[in-house]
Amino acid sequence: MELAVLIIIIAIVVIWLLASCLKIVPQGYAFVVEHLGKYKCIWQAGLHLKQPFVERIVKKISLKEQVLDFPPQPVITKDNVTMSIDSVVFMKVFDPKLYTYGVENPIAGLQNLSATTLRNIIGDMELDQTLTSREIINGRMQSILDEATDQWGIKVTRVEIKNIQPPKEIEEVMTKQMRAERERRQTVLEAQAHQEAVVSRAEGDKKAKILAAEAERDAQIALAEGKAKSIKLVYEAESEGIRNLANAGINQEVLQLKSIEALKDVSDGRATKIFVPNNLTDLVANIGAVGEALGIGDATPIDKTPKPVAPIKPDPCISPETSQGGKDAALTSSILDAQMTTRGDDNQ
């Protein structure tokens, strides 16, 4: 009975030892194994069997990229301005053995190295350069930290300056400077806008004057052409009338009738001078009725009232901006139209 109990106890101990010696390494991790206190190997992801009592796992290391957000560090610039800079370091372990045995506390060492490196870089730069050179600071820190941590089994993949906090008085000066710069830009933009508006207005006035001059020139040309055509038509009509008279075979009676018609136009009651032809007596003797109708020889007083003239119509195209030449041309055209209208009324 006692032997059976002893066997069961031994079996339980063996099972426990086997279970404790079976180790599963998760993905993205590495285990550092020592044999009797001496480095033996690195276990990668998977199932591993550890020798009991002689082997032990001294460190479990994550191979994933880690983000180390270090507290803000006080730094002094080249122009003696003290400010606080907050940095973030991205790193990953590429050699678990060096990470385990290369430095006592790798994270603390990286933090102190990052602070000293940042102070050295900022110490060579002025305030304005520090505020505008984040990319340069990030690149220099990443290069220096990566080179220094190679013997620790650490790969610094990226460094970022998260925040730069200058002193309060410097912030006030920067705010005033920014406000002055924005006001200067606003003034420059307003001046440029005013300049462009003046130039555009001047160009518009120039084009308007050019168009007005071209319109006036075209109007004067059209008026001259119309006047020339009207004169040509009048002379052509007179020539055609003379030609028709010549073709009609004019006799003495027709000439006498035309003379009486001309005399009627002359003696319309408003003339102060009358040109009397030499053969007026013969004409009156031969055509008594016509002479009586004309009122020749009676005591009718002379009508000295002005002859009615058709009113001059204003040109709707004339505006206060029209030049004097355009106004004169429009006035001449209106007078000609009024005279033509008066002549038409007289003929009727």
BAKOL-254994 format. One record per residue (C-alpha): residue number from 1; residue in one letter; x, y, z. Coordinates in pm, 1 decimal, padded with zeros to 6 digits. Layout:
<recs>
n = NUM	res = A	east = X	north = Y	up = Z
...
</recs>
This chain:
<recs>
n = 1	res = M	east = 00000.0	north = 00000.0	up = 00000.0
n = 2	res = E	east = 00276.4	north = 00235.7	up = 00089.5
n = 3	res = L	east = 00456.1	north = 00147.3	up = -00235.0
n = 4	res = A	east = 00150.8	north = 00237.3	up = -00437.9
n = 5	res = V	east = 00119.8	north = 00575.5	up = -00265.5
n = 6	res = L	east = 00488.8	north = 00642.1	up = -00328.5
n = 7	res = I	east = 00449.6	north = 00558.1	up = -00698.4
n = 8	res = I	east = 00152.5	north = 00792.3	up = -00727.3
n = 9	res = I	east = 00346.9	north = 01071.9	up = -00559.7
n = 10	res = I	east = 00643.4	north = 01017.5	up = -00790.2
n = 11	res = A	east = 00415.0	north = 01016.5	up = -01093.2
n = 12	res = I	east = 00253.1	north = 01343.6	up = -00983.4
n = 13	res = V	east = 00594.2	north = 01504.3	up = -00931.5
n = 14	res = V	east = 00713.6	north = 01389.1	up = -01274.7
n = 15	res = I	east = 00398.2	north = 01522.6	up = -01439.7
n = 16	res = W	east = 00439.8	north = 01852.8	up = -01256.9
n = 17	res = L	east = 00802.7	north = 01876.9	up = -01359.9
n = 18	res = L	east = 00717.3	north = 01804.2	up = -01722.3
n = 19	res = A	east = 00438.0	north = 02059.1	up = -01717.8
n = 20	res = S	east = 00661.6	north = 02322.0	up = -01561.5
n = 21	res = C	east = 00934.9	north = 02258.4	up = -01813.6
n = 22	res = L	east = 00705.2	north = 02300.1	up = -02116.4
n = 23	res = K	east = 00712.5	north = 02670.1	up = -02218.4
n = 24	res = I	east = 00520.5	north = 02842.5	up = -02495.6
n = 25	res = V	east = 00674.0	north = 03164.5	up = -02632.5
n = 26	res = P	east = 00406.8	north = 03401.6	up = -02777.9
n = 27	res = Q	east = 00447.7	north = 03563.5	up = -03118.3
n = 28	res = G	east = 00648.9	north = 03885.1	up = -03099.8
n = 29	res = Y	east = 00839.7	north = 03783.3	up = -02791.6
n = 30	res = A	east = 01175.8	north = 03619.9	up = -02714.8
n = 31	res = F	east = 01292.2	north = 03442.9	up = -02397.8
n = 32	res = V	east = 01655.3	north = 03454.5	up = -02277.2
n = 33	res = V	east = 01755.4	north = 03115.7	up = -02128.7
n = 34	res = E	east = 02051.1	north = 03052.4	up = -01896.6
n = 35	res = H	east = 02210.1	north = 02714.9	up = -01812.5
n = 36	res = L	east = 02349.0	north = 02702.3	up = -01460.8
n = 37	res = G	east = 02373.7	north = 03085.9	up = -01458.7
n = 38	res = K	east = 02534.4	north = 03113.4	up = -01801.4
n = 39	res = Y	east = 02369.4	north = 03236.0	up = -02118.9
n = 40	res = K	east = 02257.8	north = 02943.8	up = -02329.2
n = 41	res = C	east = 02013.6	north = 03050.9	up = -02604.4
n = 42	res = I	east = 01718.5	north = 03262.9	up = -02718.8
n = 43	res = W	east = 01380.5	north = 03100.1	up = -02747.2
n = 44	res = Q	east = 01170.0	north = 03236.5	up = -03032.4
n = 45	res = A	east = 00793.2	north = 03201.4	up = -03069.2
n = 46	res = G	east = 00674.6	north = 02841.2	up = -03025.9
n = 47	res = L	east = 00683.8	north = 02542.5	up = -02783.7
n = 48	res = H	east = 01005.7	north = 02476.8	up = -02588.3
n = 49	res = L	east = 01117.8	north = 02223.3	up = -02322.1
n = 50	res = K	east = 01334.6	north = 02347.6	up = -02040.2
n = 51	res = Q	east = 01565.1	north = 02127.9	up = -01844.2
n = 52	res = P	east = 01450.7	north = 02129.3	up = -01485.4
n = 53	res = F	east = 01672.5	north = 02273.0	up = -01212.7
n = 54	res = V	east = 01961.6	north = 02359.6	up = -01449.8
n = 55	res = E	east = 01794.1	north = 02599.7	up = -01694.9
n = 56	res = R	east = 01591.8	north = 02908.0	up = -01626.3
n = 57	res = I	east = 01432.4	north = 03191.4	up = -01819.4
n = 58	res = V	east = 01604.1	north = 03511.2	up = -01710.6
n = 59	res = K	east = 01411.5	north = 03763.4	up = -01923.8
n = 60	res = K	east = 01106.4	north = 03783.5	up = -02146.0
n = 61	res = I	east = 01158.7	north = 04049.3	up = -02412.6
n = 62	res = S	east = 00905.1	north = 04202.5	up = -02649.3
n = 63	res = L	east = 01028.7	north = 04231.5	up = -03006.5
n = 64	res = K	east = 00751.7	north = 04473.9	up = -03103.5
n = 65	res = E	east = 00817.0	north = 04843.9	up = -03161.6
n = 66	res = Q	east = 00770.4	north = 05040.7	up = -02840.4
n = 67	res = V	east = 00677.5	north = 05404.9	up = -02785.5
n = 68	res = L	east = 00865.3	north = 05571.7	up = -02498.4
n = 69	res = D	east = 00707.6	north = 05902.0	up = -02393.1
n = 70	res = F	east = 00969.6	north = 06065.0	up = -02173.3
n = 71	res = P	east = 00881.3	north = 06354.5	up = -01940.2
n = 72	res = P	east = 00964.2	north = 06712.0	up = -02052.4
n = 73	res = Q	east = 01327.2	north = 06812.9	up = -02025.3
n = 74	res = P	east = 01450.0	north = 07165.0	up = -01942.8
n = 75	res = V	east = 01698.7	north = 07286.5	up = -02204.3
n = 76	res = I	east = 01887.4	north = 07612.4	up = -02266.7
n = 77	res = T	east = 01924.5	north = 07755.7	up = -02615.7
n = 78	res = K	east = 02231.1	north = 07927.8	up = -02758.0
n = 79	res = D	east = 02082.5	north = 08269.9	up = -02677.6
n = 80	res = N	east = 02026.3	north = 08168.4	up = -02310.3
n = 81	res = V	east = 01652.9	north = 08099.8	up = -02323.6
n = 82	res = T	east = 01534.1	north = 07821.4	up = -02094.4
n = 83	res = M	east = 01240.9	north = 07618.0	up = -02216.8
n = 84	res = S	east = 01085.7	north = 07275.3	up = -02174.7
n = 85	res = I	east = 01085.6	north = 07016.5	up = -02456.2
n = 86	res = D	east = 00883.2	north = 06695.8	up = -02455.8
n = 87	res = S	east = 01010.3	north = 06416.9	up = -02683.1
n = 88	res = V	east = 00885.7	north = 06074.4	up = -02791.7
n = 89	res = V	east = 01122.6	north = 05788.8	up = -02886.8
n = 90	res = F	east = 01019.9	north = 05489.1	up = -03099.2
n = 91	res = M	east = 01241.7	north = 05183.9	up = -03048.1
n = 92	res = K	east = 01248.8	north = 04806.8	up = -03087.8
n = 93	res = V	east = 01479.6	north = 04528.6	up = -02966.7
n = 94	res = F	east = 01675.3	north = 04361.1	up = -03245.3
n = 95	res = D	east = 01912.2	north = 04155.9	up = -03023.8
n = 96	res = P	east = 01762.6	north = 04011.7	up = -02699.3
n = 97	res = K	east = 02107.2	north = 03899.4	up = -02573.5
n = 98	res = L	east = 02259.5	north = 04248.8	up = -02598.4
n = 99	res = Y	east = 01939.1	north = 04398.5	up = -02455.5
n = 100	res = T	east = 01973.0	north = 04163.4	up = -02154.3
n = 101	res = Y	east = 02345.6	north = 04179.0	up = -02089.3
n = 102	res = G	east = 02451.1	north = 04505.2	up = -02258.6
n = 103	res = V	east = 02307.9	north = 04749.6	up = -02004.6
n = 104	res = E	east = 02155.3	north = 04716.1	up = -01662.0
n = 105	res = N	east = 01838.5	north = 04915.2	up = -01735.5
n = 106	res = P	east = 01800.5	north = 04981.2	up = -02110.0
n = 107	res = I	east = 01489.2	north = 05205.0	up = -02084.0
n = 108	res = A	east = 01642.4	north = 05428.5	up = -01815.7
n = 109	res = G	east = 01965.6	north = 05446.4	up = -02011.5
n = 110	res = L	east = 01778.8	north = 05543.7	up = -02327.6
n = 111	res = Q	east = 01585.9	north = 05813.2	up = -02138.0
n = 112	res = N	east = 01901.7	north = 05971.1	up = -01993.1
n = 113	res = L	east = 02078.5	north = 05947.9	up = -02328.1
n = 114	res = S	east = 01782.9	north = 06114.3	up = -02498.3
n = 115	res = A	east = 01782.0	north = 06402.9	up = -02246.5
n = 116	res = T	east = 02155.3	north = 06471.9	up = -02278.2
n = 117	res = T	east = 02145.1	north = 06449.3	up = -02655.8
n = 118	res = L	east = 01853.1	north = 06690.7	up = -02670.3
n = 119	res = R	east = 02036.3	north = 06941.0	up = -02448.1
n = 120	res = N	east = 02347.1	north = 06920.9	up = -02666.9
n = 121	res = I	east = 02149.8	north = 06980.2	up = -02987.9
n = 122	res = I	east = 01937.8	north = 07266.8	up = -02852.3
n = 123	res = G	east = 02246.6	north = 07426.9	up = -02695.8
n = 124	res = D	east = 02385.2	north = 07490.5	up = -03045.1
n = 125	res = M	east = 02063.7	north = 07654.7	up = -03172.0
n = 126	res = E	east = 01891.6	north = 07986.6	up = -03104.3
n = 127	res = L	east = 01527.6	north = 08018.9	up = -02998.8
n = 128	res = D	east = 01383.3	north = 08103.4	up = -03339.9
n = 129	res = Q	east = 01583.8	north = 07826.0	up = -03504.4
n = 130	res = T	east = 01468.5	north = 07579.3	up = -03238.5
n = 131	res = L	east = 01102.1	north = 07660.4	up = -03297.0
n = 132	res = T	east = 01131.5	north = 07617.9	up = -03674.2
n = 133	res = S	east = 01373.7	north = 07323.1	up = -03696.7
n = 134	res = R	east = 01184.8	north = 07028.7	up = -03553.3
n = 135	res = E	east = 01271.7	north = 06804.5	up = -03845.8
n = 136	res = I	east = 01641.7	north = 06878.8	up = -03804.1
n = 137	res = I	east = 01627.0	north = 06809.9	up = -03429.3
n = 138	res = N	east = 01435.7	north = 06485.2	up = -03484.6
n = 139	res = G	east = 01682.4	north = 06361.4	up = -03745.3
n = 140	res = R	east = 01992.2	north = 06441.4	up = -03540.4
n = 141	res = M	east = 01850.3	north = 06280.9	up = -03226.1
n = 142	res = Q	east = 01743.9	north = 05967.1	up = -03411.2
n = 143	res = S	east = 02089.8	north = 05930.0	up = -03566.7
n = 144	res = I	east = 02278.5	north = 05982.2	up = -03239.4
n = 145	res = L	east = 02051.8	north = 05759.4	up = -03028.5
n = 146	res = D	east = 02046.6	north = 05478.7	up = -03282.9
n = 147	res = E	east = 02424.0	north = 05471.8	up = -03304.8
n = 148	res = A	east = 02469.0	north = 05482.5	up = -02925.9
n = 149	res = T	east = 02216.1	north = 05206.2	up = -02852.1
n = 150	res = D	east = 02343.6	north = 04951.2	up = -03102.0
n = 151	res = Q	east = 02552.5	north = 04786.1	up = -02828.8
n = 152	res = W	east = 02236.7	north = 04759.1	up = -02617.7
n = 153	res = G	east = 02050.3	north = 04560.8	up = -02882.8
n = 154	res = I	east = 01810.7	north = 04853.8	up = -02937.2
n = 155	res = K	east = 01711.3	north = 05003.6	up = -03272.1
n = 156	res = V	east = 01582.2	north = 05362.2	up = -03248.8
n = 157	res = T	east = 01345.7	north = 05389.8	up = -03542.9
n = 158	res = R	east = 01214.2	north = 05742.7	up = -03490.9
n = 159	res = V	east = 01230.8	north = 06044.4	up = -03259.5
n = 160	res = E	east = 00965.9	north = 06315.9	up = -03243.6
n = 161	res = I	east = 00956.1	north = 06647.8	up = -03058.4
n = 162	res = K	east = 00605.4	north = 06649.7	up = -02917.0
n = 163	res = N	east = 00597.6	north = 06989.5	up = -02753.4
n = 164	res = I	east = 00819.4	north = 07295.4	up = -02708.2
n = 165	res = Q	east = 00716.3	north = 07521.4	up = -02421.5
n = 166	res = P	east = 00904.1	north = 07854.8	up = -02404.1
n = 167	res = P	east = 00877.9	north = 08083.8	up = -02098.0
n = 168	res = K	east = 00569.9	north = 08301.0	up = -02045.2
n = 169	res = E	east = 00746.0	north = 08628.4	up = -02126.9
n = 170	res = I	east = 00881.5	north = 08478.6	up = -02448.8
n = 171	res = E	east = 00531.4	north = 08362.5	up = -02541.5
n = 172	res = E	east = 00398.8	north = 08717.5	up = -02491.3
n = 173	res = V	east = 00672.1	north = 08862.3	up = -02711.9
n = 174	res = M	east = 00605.4	north = 08598.4	up = -02976.9
n = 175	res = T	east = 00233.0	north = 08677.7	up = -02964.3
n = 176	res = K	east = 00299.4	north = 09049.4	up = -03018.5
n = 177	res = Q	east = 00540.4	north = 08968.1	up = -03298.2
n = 178	res = M	east = 00285.8	north = 08740.6	up = -03464.6
n = 179	res = R	east = 00014.7	north = 09008.7	up = -03433.7
n = 180	res = A	east = 00244.6	north = 09271.7	up = -03586.1
n = 181	res = E	east = 00336.1	north = 09037.5	up = -03871.1
n = 182	res = R	east = -00029.2	north = 08966.7	up = -03946.1
n = 183	res = E	east = -00112.3	north = 09337.3	up = -03940.1
n = 184	res = R	east = 00176.1	north = 09401.9	up = -04178.1
n = 185	res = R	east = 00049.2	north = 09134.5	up = -04416.1
n = 186	res = Q	east = -00301.6	north = 09277.9	up = -04395.6
n = 187	res = T	east = -00171.2	north = 09626.3	up = -04479.9
n = 188	res = V	east = 00029.9	north = 09492.1	up = -04772.9
n = 189	res = L	east = -00269.4	north = 09298.3	up = -04904.5
n = 190	res = E	east = -00496.3	north = 09602.2	up = -04874.2
n = 191	res = A	east = -00240.9	north = 09817.9	up = -05056.8
n = 192	res = Q	east = -00209.8	north = 09560.4	up = -05333.6
n = 193	res = A	east = -00588.2	north = 09535.0	up = -05362.2
n = 194	res = H	east = -00618.5	north = 09914.7	up = -05382.6
n = 195	res = Q	east = -00347.6	north = 09928.0	up = -05646.7
n = 196	res = E	east = -00516.3	north = 09659.6	up = -05854.5
n = 197	res = A	east = -00851.1	north = 09838.0	up = -05820.7
n = 198	res = V	east = -00700.9	north = 10171.5	up = -05937.1
n = 199	res = V	east = -00527.2	north = 10003.9	up = -06229.9
n = 200	res = S	east = -00843.9	north = 09817.8	up = -06329.0
n = 201	res = R	east = -01049.8	north = 10137.2	up = -06304.0
n = 202	res = A	east = -00796.3	north = 10327.5	up = -06515.6
n = 203	res = E	east = -00792.3	north = 10051.8	up = -06776.6
n = 204	res = G	east = -01173.7	north = 10052.9	up = -06782.2
n = 205	res = D	east = -01182.3	north = 10431.7	up = -06829.3
n = 206	res = K	east = -00924.3	north = 10402.0	up = -07104.0
n = 207	res = K	east = -01123.6	north = 10136.8	up = -07288.2
n = 208	res = A	east = -01445.4	north = 10337.4	up = -07243.7
n = 209	res = K	east = -01283.8	north = 10649.4	up = -07390.1
n = 210	res = I	east = -01141.2	north = 10448.2	up = -07678.4
n = 211	res = L	east = -01480.9	north = 10295.3	up = -07749.7
n = 212	res = A	east = -01647.9	north = 10639.1	up = -07727.1
n = 213	res = A	east = -01391.6	north = 10786.3	up = -07966.0
n = 214	res = E	east = -01439.5	north = 10496.7	up = -08207.6
n = 215	res = A	east = -01817.3	north = 10534.7	up = -08186.5
n = 216	res = E	east = -01791.0	north = 10911.6	up = -08249.5
n = 217	res = R	east = -01558.5	north = 10851.0	up = -08543.0
n = 218	res = D	east = -01795.5	north = 10593.2	up = -08691.3
n = 219	res = A	east = -02090.3	north = 10831.9	up = -08637.0
n = 220	res = Q	east = -01911.7	north = 11117.6	up = -08811.8
n = 221	res = I	east = -01810.5	north = 10889.0	up = -09097.1
n = 222	res = A	east = -02166.9	north = 10759.4	up = -09128.6
n = 223	res = L	east = -02302.6	north = 11118.9	up = -09115.5
n = 224	res = A	east = -02058.3	north = 11234.7	up = -09382.8
n = 225	res = E	east = -02139.0	north = 10935.8	up = -09600.7
n = 226	res = G	east = -02514.6	north = 11000.0	up = -09557.9
n = 227	res = K	east = -02473.2	north = 11367.8	up = -09638.5
n = 228	res = A	east = -02265.5	north = 11284.5	up = -09945.1
n = 229	res = K	east = -02524.4	north = 11032.1	up = -10062.5
n = 230	res = S	east = -02809.6	north = 11282.8	up = -10004.8
n = 231	res = I	east = -02628.4	north = 11550.9	up = -10205.5
n = 232	res = K	east = -02556.6	north = 11298.4	up = -10476.7
n = 233	res = L	east = -02921.0	north = 11192.1	up = -10484.6
n = 234	res = V	east = -03036.8	north = 11558.6	up = -10503.6
n = 235	res = Y	east = -02809.2	north = 11631.5	up = -10796.6
n = 236	res = E	east = -02903.2	north = 11306.7	up = -10963.7
n = 237	res = A	east = -03272.6	north = 11396.4	up = -10920.4
n = 238	res = E	east = -03214.6	north = 11743.5	up = -11061.9
n = 239	res = S	east = -03017.9	north = 11596.9	up = -11348.2
n = 240	res = E	east = -03291.2	north = 11342.5	up = -11411.3
n = 241	res = G	east = -03554.5	north = 11621.0	up = -11403.4
n = 242	res = I	east = -03361.0	north = 11830.0	up = -11654.5
n = 243	res = R	east = -03314.0	north = 11524.6	up = -11867.8
n = 244	res = N	east = -03684.7	north = 11447.4	up = -11855.3
n = 245	res = L	east = -03767.0	north = 11806.1	up = -11944.3
n = 246	res = A	east = -03531.4	north = 11787.8	up = -12235.1
n = 247	res = N	east = -03679.8	north = 11459.9	up = -12351.8
n = 248	res = A	east = -04033.6	north = 11594.9	up = -12310.8
n = 249	res = G	east = -03984.5	north = 11867.8	up = -12574.2
n = 250	res = I	east = -04036.4	north = 12189.5	up = -12376.7
n = 251	res = N	east = -04225.1	north = 12469.1	up = -12555.0
n = 252	res = Q	east = -04278.1	north = 12836.1	up = -12473.7
n = 253	res = E	east = -04600.2	north = 12776.2	up = -12279.7
n = 254	res = V	east = -04434.5	north = 12530.4	up = -12041.6
n = 255	res = L	east = -04152.0	north = 12773.7	up = -11971.8
n = 256	res = Q	east = -04400.9	north = 13049.9	up = -11898.6
n = 257	res = L	east = -04589.3	north = 12819.5	up = -11657.9
n = 258	res = K	east = -04265.4	north = 12730.4	up = -11474.3
n = 259	res = S	east = -04179.9	north = 13100.9	up = -11448.7
n = 260	res = I	east = -04517.0	north = 13170.4	up = -11285.6
n = 261	res = E	east = -04463.4	north = 12887.1	up = -11038.8
n = 262	res = A	east = -04125.2	north = 13030.7	up = -10947.7
n = 263	res = L	east = -04281.3	north = 13373.7	up = -10908.3
n = 264	res = K	east = -04538.2	north = 13220.2	up = -10671.0
n = 265	res = D	east = -04260.5	north = 13084.2	up = -10451.8
n = 266	res = V	east = -04086.3	north = 13423.6	up = -10448.5
n = 267	res = S	east = -04397.4	north = 13624.5	up = -10365.5
n = 268	res = D	east = -04511.2	north = 13415.2	up = -10068.3
n = 269	res = G	east = -04580.6	north = 13731.0	up = -09864.3
n = 270	res = R	east = -04260.8	north = 13717.9	up = -09656.8
n = 271	res = A	east = -04003.4	north = 13841.9	up = -09908.0
n = 272	res = T	east = -03875.2	north = 14199.4	up = -09877.9
n = 273	res = K	east = -03719.1	north = 14188.0	up = -10223.9
n = 274	res = I	east = -03876.5	north = 14050.3	up = -10538.8
n = 275	res = F	east = -03692.6	north = 13988.9	up = -10861.6
n = 276	res = V	east = -03932.8	north = 14074.9	up = -11145.5
n = 277	res = P	east = -03859.5	north = 13926.1	up = -11487.1
n = 278	res = N	east = -03852.1	north = 14158.3	up = -11794.0
n = 279	res = N	east = -04151.3	north = 13993.1	up = -11957.4
n = 280	res = L	east = -04373.3	north = 14009.7	up = -11647.7
n = 281	res = T	east = -04623.8	north = 14242.1	up = -11823.2
n = 282	res = D	east = -04661.3	north = 14008.1	up = -12117.4
n = 283	res = L	east = -04708.1	north = 13713.6	up = -11884.4
n = 284	res = V	east = -04975.0	north = 13892.3	up = -11682.7
n = 285	res = A	east = -05146.7	north = 14012.4	up = -11999.0
n = 286	res = N	east = -05153.3	north = 13664.0	up = -12146.4
n = 287	res = I	east = -05248.3	north = 13485.3	up = -11823.0
n = 288	res = G	east = -05460.2	north = 13735.1	up = -11629.1
n = 289	res = A	east = -05630.0	north = 13485.6	up = -11414.8
n = 290	res = V	east = -05300.0	north = 13353.4	up = -11278.8
n = 291	res = G	east = -05177.5	north = 13708.3	up = -11206.4
n = 292	res = E	east = -05493.3	north = 13783.6	up = -11013.0
n = 293	res = A	east = -05454.4	north = 13465.7	up = -10815.4
n = 294	res = L	east = -05100.1	north = 13565.9	up = -10723.0
n = 295	res = G	east = -05219.1	north = 13909.1	up = -10600.0
n = 296	res = I	east = -04964.0	north = 14107.8	up = -10803.3
n = 297	res = G	east = -05016.5	north = 14484.0	up = -10770.7
n = 298	res = D	east = -05252.3	north = 14477.3	up = -10473.6
n = 299	res = A	east = -05189.0	north = 14656.0	up = -10146.1
n = 300	res = T	east = -05137.6	north = 14343.2	up = -09936.7
n = 301	res = P	east = -04887.4	north = 14421.8	up = -09662.2
n = 302	res = I	east = -04567.4	north = 14219.9	up = -09639.5
n = 303	res = D	east = -04578.0	north = 13938.8	up = -09385.3
n = 304	res = K	east = -04254.3	north = 13976.3	up = -09193.1
n = 305	res = T	east = -04322.2	north = 13699.8	up = -08943.7
n = 306	res = P	east = -04056.6	north = 13425.2	up = -08952.4
n = 307	res = K	east = -04132.7	north = 13134.0	up = -09168.9
n = 308	res = P	east = -04233.3	north = 12831.6	up = -08957.9
n = 309	res = V	east = -03952.0	north = 12586.4	up = -08916.4
n = 310	res = A	east = -03987.3	north = 12229.0	up = -08797.2
n = 311	res = P	east = -03853.3	north = 12180.5	up = -08439.6
n = 312	res = I	east = -03511.4	north = 12023.6	up = -08399.8
n = 313	res = K	east = -03542.9	north = 11684.1	up = -08236.6
n = 314	res = P	east = -03275.3	north = 11600.5	up = -07975.8
n = 315	res = D	east = -03048.6	north = 11306.5	up = -08052.5
n = 316	res = P	east = -03106.3	north = 11031.8	up = -07789.7
n = 317	res = C	east = -02751.3	north = 10904.2	up = -07840.8
n = 318	res = I	east = -02597.8	north = 11227.9	up = -07710.4
n = 319	res = S	east = -02484.3	north = 11211.6	up = -07345.3
n = 320	res = P	east = -02284.9	north = 11449.1	up = -07120.2
n = 321	res = E	east = -01974.2	north = 11236.0	up = -07189.4
n = 322	res = T	east = -02000.6	north = 11293.6	up = -07568.8
n = 323	res = S	east = -01729.3	north = 11523.7	up = -07704.5
n = 324	res = Q	east = -01801.0	north = 11859.1	up = -07867.6
n = 325	res = G	east = -01732.6	north = 11715.8	up = -08213.3
n = 326	res = G	east = -01998.0	north = 11450.2	up = -08164.1
n = 327	res = K	east = -02248.3	north = 11708.2	up = -08038.9
n = 328	res = D	east = -02182.8	north = 11932.5	up = -08341.5
n = 329	res = A	east = -02228.4	north = 11640.7	up = -08578.3
n = 330	res = A	east = -02558.2	north = 11543.6	up = -08412.5
n = 331	res = L	east = -02679.4	north = 11909.1	up = -08427.5
n = 332	res = T	east = -02596.2	north = 11931.7	up = -08796.5
n = 333	res = S	east = -02784.2	north = 11610.6	up = -08864.0
n = 334	res = S	east = -03089.3	north = 11737.3	up = -08671.9
n = 335	res = I	east = -03089.5	north = 12069.5	up = -08863.2
n = 336	res = L	east = -03075.7	north = 11886.8	up = -09195.7
n = 337	res = D	east = -03366.4	north = 11667.5	up = -09092.1
n = 338	res = A	east = -03569.4	north = 11975.1	up = -08986.3
n = 339	res = Q	east = -03498.8	north = 12152.3	up = -09314.1
n = 340	res = M	east = -03600.7	north = 11848.6	up = -09515.2
n = 341	res = T	east = -03922.1	north = 11829.2	up = -09311.8
n = 342	res = T	east = -03995.0	north = 12203.2	up = -09373.7
n = 343	res = R	east = -03937.0	north = 12169.1	up = -09745.4
n = 344	res = G	east = -04170.5	north = 11870.8	up = -09757.8
n = 345	res = D	east = -04443.5	north = 12075.1	up = -09584.9
n = 346	res = D	east = -04394.0	north = 12365.0	up = -09827.3
n = 347	res = N	east = -04420.6	north = 12134.2	up = -10126.2
n = 348	res = Q	east = -04745.7	north = 12002.7	up = -09992.9
</recs>
